[in-house]
Each structure stands twice: as C-alpha cells, then as structure tokens.
C-alpha cells in the first residue's frame, strides 16, 4: 500500500503543478519523484549534479535501511 501511495503522489504520472499547493513539497522531494526526474534527465541527455545527487542519496539511504533490516531479520531467525 505505501508503494502505491508514493507512486501516485509523485511526479511520475502528474506534473508537480497538478497537485494542491499544500502537498507539493512532499511530492517534489519524495524518492519516487527524484528517481523519476533522474531517469528523465538520463534519457534526455540533460544530466546534471543537481538532479543526480538527491536520487543517489535516496538510493543509498534505502539500500542501507533495507540492508540493515535484512541482516536483523536474518539474525533473528537463527
């Protein structure tokens, strides 16, 4: 369910201007929107540091978070 909510509240389907004003900061700065913008920049050939760094940071944070969770779950089973 959270994946569906984050996917629908991202700039992947609707531009940021299509969302109400109060939710735009969340939509603009969530991981799905940042990954979408980075992939669009890579596809267009307009890649820049300002676009790629936030997506890479989110990717690293998610990797560390779920890696730690996997290690914890594996240790708990033993």
DACOR-V745200 format. One record per backbone hydrogen bond with DSSP energy under -1.0 kcal/mol. NH is the residue of the N-H (numbers start at 1). CO is the residue of the C=O. Records with the same first field share a line. If there is no record, write none. Layout:
# DACOR-V745200
NH->CO ; CO
This chain:
# DACOR-V745200
5->1
6->2
7->3
8->4
9->5
18->15
19->16
23->20
27->23
28->24
29->25
34->30
35->31
36->32
37->33
38->34
39->35
40->36
41->37
42->38
43->39
44->40
45->41
46->41
52->48
53->49
56->52
57->53
58->54
59->55
60->56
61->57
62->58
63->59
64->60
65->61
66->62
67->63
68->64
69->65
70->66
71->67
72->68
73->69
74->70
75->71
76->72
77->73
